[in-house]
Amino acid sequence: MPDSLPPDSVGLVAPRTLHFDQPLTLACGQTLPNWDLVIETYGTLNESHSNAVLICHALSGHHHAAGYHSMEDRKPGWWDTCIGPGKPIDTNRFFVVSLNNLGGCHGSTGPTSTNPETGQPYGPDFPVITVKDWVHSQAMLADQLGIECWAAVVGGSLGGMQALQWSLSYPDRLRHAVVIASTPRLSAQNIAFNEVARRAITSDADFHGGRYHEHDTLPRNGLMLARMVGHITYLSDASMGEKFGRELRDQAYQFGYDAEFQVESYLRYQGERFSESFDANTYLLMTRALDYFDPAYDAGNDLAKAMTAASCEFLVLSFSTDWRFTPARSRELVDAMIAAQRKVSYVEIDAPWGHDAFLIPTPRYTEVFTAYMGRVAREVGQ
Amino acid sequence: MPDSLPPDSVGLVAPRTLHFDQPLTLACGQTLPNWDLVIETYGTLNESHSNAVLICHALSGHHHAAGYHSMEDRKPGWWDTCIGPGKPIDTNRFFVVSLNNLGGCHGSTGPTSTNPETGQPYGPDFPVITVKDWVHSQAMLADQLGIECWAAVVGGSLGGMQALQWSLSYPDRLRHAVVIASTPRLSAQNIAFNEVARRAITSDADFHGGRYHEHDTLPRNGLMLARMVGHITYLSDASMGEKFGRELRDQAYQFGYDAEFQVESYLRYQGERFSESFDANTYLLMTRALDYFDPAYDAGNDLAKAMTAASCEFLVLSFSTDWRFTPARSRELVDAMIAAQRKVSYVEIDAPWGHDAFLIPTPRYTEVFTAYMGRVAREVGQ
């Protein structure tokens, strides 16, 4: 590994694209005749193919979870704090697979891909994808990689929903599901925030019913607003206060509507940057996947009954100041697992950073996560 | 009182417009040469003019706080639950004054008024108004009404900030300040939500830098989004869940981006209605007044020191599920009052409705509010 990358990094990594010729029938009834997934892998698959860990990403995530794409790369993958040699998901012991989900905008088949039927980008015609659909596609990915059974499927937030769905859709194909900062389903308030984000995008004059590329434009304002709203819900009131307080950009009040407080310019900057790099149709799709996720729905709204389909072991983690998916939502899930007599470890981590805490290493979080994954590794002989 | 109006209503009421020829110099440095305030009054001013109560409104409020404008009127004023004969602010005992604040869009001088210098609507040229400015204008209103000292100044949310500012700006002109569901200043998160709302408005293609009237249009989408965001913060997660849960508009998932859950169509409807009736420039102004309010600022960020300027008595009320201005923010204020050796009664009311709880009568809230105002009435001989 080159000297200038941190020693506990997986180092230089490169994504690759896997093609799938098998049609995938989706929950909405539509079928993708063929499709691509972009993945990265870290570590080495053992001989028995028993040490594979699947990483599922959240709303705006992608396949690049760890390491660096070049020596000039200043930012590692989005979960580099948790994936690497000696880290909770230890790449000396595990073979880690990370993908960009279907419907994404980082290379996997999604709204920006070419619709084989028209020769044009799918755009708004790309079908709505559900968490179940993702898990289905991830199972076909496992087939292609020769992985019969994951040592663990791991995810935070929307990624945690995928880990949970894995335990229900393919109970024999994973040993452990690690569900972090997640929820068994969105609350009305969660859906309401998603709806504001979607409405911001679809009401942008540059959205053009989702065909903005044909108009050579992007719904930048809408996407910016969507991201600003999202960003507020990822942080805690306290952490925003700690980070920005009521700090002014200038020395005195300007008595105007330009960015006046630090938090305003920060949000605008983050929103603008995001609006240049993320696809609006993908954002709609990802938020809808969140809304629809509801494993209890098919079991007569009885989550405990739904959980009887699972046979893996669970680690559930929540964070004290997460108000997007509160610890109470994780406890709801844990209670259902216990009622269904499944094996579950649950820890609520004290951390001030709200929902984003699942991306930030804190001693207790790292300790618990490392200990659990260490047990998983030993179970598969690593 | 006509038979068909509720017997505990103040009955039919009519607004009136007061004109002020005295120039008003604002915190921003600009001066309004002359200006109007629209007010309503309920009850009778006693001979000694000692029984007057001022009602200060919140972000989207106005002068019509109680009673009905016509026999056909189906909705009473916005605080009819608390103002009327036998209600907490008992109009058999008090003379109640309610106004639309400067910068508003319900008849008082604001962005939709004609700028005397140009003969055109002020629009975006209307100056930024602060809570201090409002209190200044309300003191001039008191002068015009012949009220030397209010029995009480009362308000919820942004209205509570005005009641608090009264105690600091004119300590000798009020006996009591009632500060409900308010905060001594916004948190970074509060400002962030306001910024999203403002940005939604100003980035609407129909905003035209605030000169939408000149373009014969309205920034409806932006205002709708602003209201949707606001609305979410006024309700609690639990009350939204209670009201909407995950109820679908149709029987089954549609797998699309139209309103699918009840909460989505509710928010869209509320937002659309609001966007037709409220002025966008006023919305910007009101949110900025919230941001700027910070009485501790001038006292070296020492709220207790700031509170030493006050001499009235205080009632502070907060609501358990209010996450916009949490009970902790009220306690911060109460602690500062106690440190400054002021007289304060504080009650946290258990109520499930979030910030909106201050508009909803619950037994404990009504009891406490009635008892306190009863004491105020007796003090002024009513």
Interface residues (C-beta under 8 A of the other chain):
Chain A: A27 C28 G29 P127 V128 T130 R185 L186 S187 A188 Q189 I191 A192 F193 E195 V196 R198 R199 A200 T202 S203 A205 N221 M224 L225 M228 V229 H231 I232 L235 D237 M240 G241 K243 F244 G245 R246 Y253 F255 G256 Y257 A259 E260 F261 V263 E264 L267 R268 G271 L284 R288 D291 Y292 D294 W323
Chain B: A27 C28 G29 P127 V128 T130 R185 L186 S187 A188 Q189 I191 A192 F193 E195 V196 R198 R199 A200 T202 S203 A205 N221 M224 L225 M228 V229 H231 I232 L235 D237 M240 G241 K243 F244 G245 R246 Y253 F255 G256 Y257 A259 E260 F261 V263 E264 L267 R268 G271 L284 R288 D291 Y292 D294 W323
